[in-house]
Amino acid sequence: MQTIGAHEAKAHFSSLLDRVSKGETITITRHGIPVAILGPIAAPEAKLSHRAIVLRKRIKPGGMSVRQMVEEGRRFASPPDSVAGRTA
């Protein structure tokens, strides 16, 4: 981890961001006292909804056209009549 003064960090902020985007962590100091750490953020985890997981298990690629997959998804996602406020 490199240490850099606040004045220099301000002057070279763009290049610091380039280095951080490559995984480097930089400590920024003010009058020699560490005040901030500039570092890469953790990548957000992609989470599938329960519906997407169930749908993914039900549909196997290669067996259906895209249109069929969309229609299957619509049937799966549409709420029951009683939930949607419709009566039979």
Secondary structure, DSSP 8 states (H G I E B T S, - for coil): -EEEEHHHHHHTHHHHHHHHHTT--EEEEETTEEEEEE-----------HHHHHHHHH--TTSS-HHHHHHHHHHHHS--TTTTT---
